[in-house]
Structure formats: C-alpha cells, structure tokens
Amino acid sequence: MHRYESSTNNKPRAGSFDEILVNRATGRSFVSPTPQKQSHMSVYHSSSHHSSAPITSRYGSLPQDSSQERLLPKFNSQSEASIREKGSDVEEQQFLLKQETATNNNNHRDSSKKSSDRSSFFYYIIYALLNTTMSVPSLYGYASVIFNHEAFQPHIATLSKLVIWSSAVHQLCFVFFSSLSFAKAEVQDAGLLFLSIMTNYIADTVLADGGSIEEILSTSIVTLAAATTSLGLVLMFLGKFNCANAVSYLPLPVVGGYLAFIGYFCVVAGVGLCISKSMIGGDFLTDLQLLADRQSFLLALPGLLSGLLMMVVARLSQNDAALPLTMFLIPTSFYAFLYLFGITLDDAREGKWIGKIQQTASVSTLIELVDFSQVRWDLVFSAKCLSVWCGMVFVVSFSSCLDVAAISMDMGEPLDVNKELITVGFSNLISGLSFGQTGSYIFSQTILTYRTGYLSRWIGFLGVLMFLSVVVSGVNLLQVVPLFFLGSTLIFIGIDLLYEWVYEVFHKLIPSEYLVLLATFVAIQVLGIDGGIVFGVIIAVVEYVVSTSRVSSMRRVMKQSRAVWQPYHRKLLQEVGYDTNHPKILTLEIRETVFFGSSLLLLSRICDEIGISASPTDMMEMSLASPRHFSKSPMAPTATSLISSLKKRRRAQESPEATSLNEKRRRPKYLLLDLSQVPNVDASAARSCFLQLAKMCHKNGIIMIATGANPRVDWILRSHDVAYSTKDEEMHCETRLIFDLEQKQKASLSTSVVIPHSLMDTGHLFKAKLSTIFSRLLGIAKENQVLNCFEEGGIAQVEEVSYYSEDEVYTKGENADSFYVVLAGGVEIRRDASDDFDIKASSTAVMKRLSFADRKNIGKSSFGEVVSYLQVGGIFGYIDFMLDRRRLFNAVCSKDDTVLAKFTKSTLEELEQDSPDVHRIIEKALLQASLMELANFDVA
C-alpha cells in the first residue's frame, strides 16, 4: 500500500521494439501515418529510446531527400559491378539490383533490431536494480516487524532472507501469471501486523510453557506458511467466483484506520531498529521514554530525518531516479563521514550505528529453520491465530483490490479486479507452500516501472534473480549497512501511510467518516487489531444509522394526473387543488430507505408539512411501535419525551403568534405519498410511521394515498394493516375535489364536461370521443369544425380496437409503428420482468393483508412490473413512435371492454396530405401530452 513513486507523467513509448511486442500481446497497435514508408519508420523507431527522437516519423511523413537515404544502405561499386556481370540485359540487372537492395535492407533491419534489443535489455537491468535497491532495505525492515520478539533476534539475519525469498516467489508468480507485464510484487505491509501478532503469541506461549527457541522458530514459520497458503486459496476463490466486490463491504474508514495504524507501527518499528531496541508492544508513553535517553535520541534522529527526506523526495520530485539516488546517497554519506573522521566499522558497530556480527545466513540455515518435530500444532491451529487470520483475509483482500484500482486509475485503462485477485491468491499459495509470507502488488513500484515505458516481464524476472542473489550471498546487510538507514525505510513507509490516511484523506471523507477512521486507529492500539477492526465496523454502522436518520428523505413535489380536463376545471385544479401555498392535493415524494432510525423524524416532518399534530395517545403508540422506545439517544425519543415535547408544542400553539400562523396554514384534503423512490421499508417504520400517519390523517379528515410502492414495500404496508385494497373504491382526488368545489358553489357537473372515471371503475360502460379528449387537452371549443372531423362520419376516421383485461397492446422490442389514445377502460404500462431496473409496482392507494403465498406475486405478472396506469384520455406509445425506436415497455389492458384509438404512420401521412388542420391538432395534442408528462419532473 505504501507509495514512493515519482509523479512524472511519462507514458510508454509507442516506437520501442519491446513496446510493439507488448502492444501486440495486449491487442493494441501503432500504425504509421505513411504506409509507403512503414518498414523504414519501424526501423527508425527501434533505433532510439528517447521519446523525442521519432517525432518526425511518428507524427508526419519523412522528408523525401535525406531521411530515406539515411535509413537505406548505400551500394558500393563492387556490388554494382558484380550485378552487371551477372545480368546480361537491363531488365535482369534491375531485378538483381532490387533483390540486392531488399537483402541489404533486411540485414540493416535485423542489425538495428539486435542493437535495440541489447539497449532495451540494458535498461531492464537498470530498472530491475532500482526496484531491488528500494525493496531490499524495506524487506529487512518488514522482517524486523514480523519477527520483533526477542526470541527471534539471534536468527534475524536468516529470517530477513526468508522474507526476501518469499518476495522472490511472489514476483516470479506475477511475472508468469499477472496480466500486467510490469507488475511488481513482494511481501506487503498490509499483513505485517497480523503476522507479527501470530509470531509474538507463539513466542510468548512457548516460552511460558518452557519451550525452546527451535520450537518458536519452527512453529512460527509453519504457522505463517499455513496462514499464507490458506489466504491464497481464499483469494483465488473470491476471484474465481467474481466476489471481489464483496470485499468492499468492509468500510473504507475502518481500513483507513488500520492502514494509519500500520504507518504508526512502521514508524515505531523503524525507530526501534535505529536504536537496536524493540519498541513494539509498548504504549506511546513508553516509546517516548525510550527516546528521552540522549544516546537513543541521537541514534534515532538520522533515521527520522532520512525517512522524512525520502518521503519529500518521493512526493515532490519529478524524476524517476530521484528516490533511488537518495537511498543510495544516505548510506554513502554515512561511510564518507566515517572515512573523513577516521572512524572504523568496529567503532561504529560498538556505538550501535551498525548491527552486531552474526552467523552468516546461508541457504542451508534457511532450510534448517523448520524442524517439524519441534512444531507445536496446537498453536498453529489455535483460536487466537484463526481469529487473526480472519482479520488478515479481509484487510489483505481489501488492500489488494485498492492497489489494483489505483493501478488502473493511473494507467487510465480498466483492469479485471477478480482476475488480478486470482493472481494475488496464487502467489500467496505458492509463497505459503515455500514457507513464505503474505504479499501482493506493490503499487508504487508497479506504477514507477509503467511510467518508464519499458513494459517487459524481463524487469520482474531480473528482479527475482537479484532477490535470489541476496538470499544466496553470505552478506548480512544488518552488519554492513547502517541501522538508521534500514530503519529509515520503515519510517519513510510509516510517515507516508500516516500522511495519506490521516492528513490527505481528511479532504476526501465527511467529518463523521473521518471520526470513524480516528476511532478505529485508536481502538486498534487499545483493543488490538481484531477488536479494533470490529469496533470500527460497529462505529461505522452506528454512524450510518445516525447520519441517515438525520437526513430528511421527504420533499414536496408538484405532480398531477394524466386525466384530460376541460380548461375551466384544469384552471380550478391549478388555483385550488395545486395551489403553491395551500394545496388541497399535496404530493410528498419520499426517497431512500425508511427504517427504524429515520421513521420518527420522517413522521414529524410529514406532520409539520400537512399541519397536524399527534395526541398524547398517538405519541404513546408511536413510541411503543418503535423498537427504540427504551433508548436514551437524542435521536430516539421515549414516550415521556414525546409527550413532553407535545405539551411544549401545544403551549407554543396557544400563543398569538402560533394562532395567526395556524390560521394561515390550511390542511390539504388529499395527501399523496410517492413511494417510487423508496427501495425498502422495515416493519418498525411501517408501524411507527405510516400506520400512525394514516390514523392521524383519518382523525383530521385527510385522505392519505400511497403510490408507486415496489412489491416489497407494498407487502410490508399491507402486512401491518397500513393500507387496504382499492379494487372496490378507487379514490380519484381530482374528480372528487372538483365535485366538492362545485357542490359548494351549488353548481351541478355537466355530464358532457367531465369524464366520469368512477363509472368506469364500477363497471359502467363509457366511451369517450376523440373530439372530446382533444378539446379538453388543447383547451379549444367543442364546436370547433376541425374537431368534428373526428366524429362519426368525419374525414378523420381512426381505427378503434377493443380489448379484454390482460390483453397485450404491444410488447417490448416491437417496432413502434403506432400510438394509442384510451377511449374506454384502462391500460397498464409494464416493465419487462428481466429488466435490471428498480421495481416500481402499481399505484397503491390502500391495500389489504396478503397471504405468504401471495407475497412474491405482488405487482408482478407475465408482462412484468407495472410502471403506470392510463385511463380515459391517456395517450401512450407516442415517444417510441416519434423517435422511431423499438418499444421499451409492455402495454397491457387492465379492464374488460377497453377501447383504444390507434394512430399509425400511414394514418398521419394521409391526414397531413388531406387535412393539414387535423394533422396539426394531433401534433399539438402530442406536444401537450409531453408537457403534461414533463410537468411531473423537476424541469424548467
């Protein structure tokens, strides 16, 4: 997870020979802009490794005079003379001359290719050496973290080479199996703490039982190998079955808190390596007391400054070689200082600047580390190690997915996370079988290699050979390289992690999430890794519940039905029914999930919006209906607090200011709850919010209607007696409101003015005329001569089609060759059951309790989920018709004796030629229908 790459933006060169091979393997190609000189330009590309060299040939044609002469070999006089001797006539001489030219061109191209390969291989060695130079000191630091117990210190040199051996295994697996040819992998920092906990637990337990160092070594190495092997199997399983997304269920702030703790842990381990004292296991005050000693502070100061310098160079430098050069100059400066002041290595070793001389760590000592007869198998499969392993699986999986995502973002190309997770799992499997430790992508070095432009697997393979050379060699870096330098690599990684996950992430998280991160960071130090991560997950869940419950998921919207009204009635609805300040028909749109944490707040906001308040009995029922009535949280009021707040509200309402405010506030007659954006409602919210709201509305004379509920919400509301069926008596708010208003004005409704929807719902036959529908839709007089064309015997005769209930009008995928107007009955627009959309079922005004067998059939049919209803006067299918596209939905009749007017393309073409006025009316009707549809959305 640590990063120490430069921020250069150099991209791979398109012209290098190795890049051409890589791009052929990946399916990409680079085409020359001048085909007639493609072969020459390929030679020119491969002859140089500088991005500026092939500019002429890459972006423009070569000059006609000198470029081709420079690329083609010249013939000497001897070759020309020999050709003349071989050919007697002119044609034969020209043929032999062309053949000789082609042969020389091929020889020139082959020699240039060999020169390019030799030059590329040289750069492969350079970048492999740079990666190894940065990795080896860090791996020695990782070994000091994993095996930080005092029992391991006599064998720390051998154990360090075991970590390097494991990194070589990881890198070799990535060379052969990773989809990224430039991938860099080794033992990673994400699993360090888990491995360290296992080794410390084993060492303490064995020593407490009077065991030997051999038992500690054998048991620890076997335990780490088993944990790594099983981790690899789990990662391969997750990748094989495309479960990489499941890893993301671990909250990012929790992972961030863990990574921040790794940073702190690396800093402490690095300082301990500088002063030759273990600082792991103590608290913060103990660490400060160790540094209070003057000698310890002087030993740690160069390491702290060097780590800080490396972090600054890594983040600010634009040069790829800056960080490796800095890492080379730090120990070089130390040796130069010793030479200038005449200090020997023995003197430096005595002053603890260099490690003590230990037994040479050879390959044979690596093999002798494990003695299976000394293994404590009860500790290998202990509950403690198993619990630590479970936490390691989540963290390593999550960090690996983050690394793949970061590499993909830096490359600007998508990567298959599941496939890369399989590669990570396989490398851990092989590493565990070879007694290694956990590892994964090293994001920083992978991106550094990518930006060099040399995308060859040779770099990774050469890195493997260099790792193995360190393992085989008898050199112990701990007794040659200054300890503060080895410690500074850990300090650098730790400071970088702390900077990234404490400072930089502050600007990427909301305050509550950042507090979760800090809480996880502190909890890990107090409770340990497992307890800290579990605590962090619990805090993250609580933070989500609290933040969600505080957010209002309700808003007032201006939505109207698609019913066709006379202009007078439409104006009446606008001025009274949908008045901006005091609407009689109030629509509230509810978004997001409604659950026990947000139900009471939502109920309070709805009550404030419609101007009603609960009685003490209602408040007590709401409190008892909520599972939180015993909570002392301020977001979870008890019955006593609810009644107390009610009394305060009533006292406030009795004041003159409140009285005047209540006089201005007018309650709506109809309350419509749009639940189409609600994916789920739990049982607590159904009873404590919606059931209580229905009761309160009934007491205050408000008719509450719920619409757009999906099958799950539909069922939960019915199950808790919140709603009942509307098949017998469907509420048409607009029709009833107009009727009530005209009754107050003592004016009876004219049967020729209003389309009686209630008659259709009760089974009465009623068929509207197109002239009536268009007159009301467009607001023109019924006596208009053009409208008479739609009457029986008129020139604008449209085909009328009759249907029964559940008959399909059209299905998804059909050609949209017509649109329809409902003359009688009703039509349901349904979404195909296989569509991957959120389910929005039928308009649910009031419902009844369903049996368990009916729950899965709510809102469903063979034609899919219901999107909307269309009654008399509704126009549908015109969007697909006008856009000349295939149907996106299914249209099914919802009533028997449904009559539809069908407009086809041929009908419109005939009307456009024969009756342009009629054609314009139809176009205006479609435009008006579109505007009415848009009026229900937030558009201006």
Summary of the structure (lengths in Angstrom):
residues: 940
radius of gyration: 39.4
end to end distance: 47.8
largest distance: 124.4
contacts: 3106
relative contact order: 0.08
helix: 60%
strand: 8%
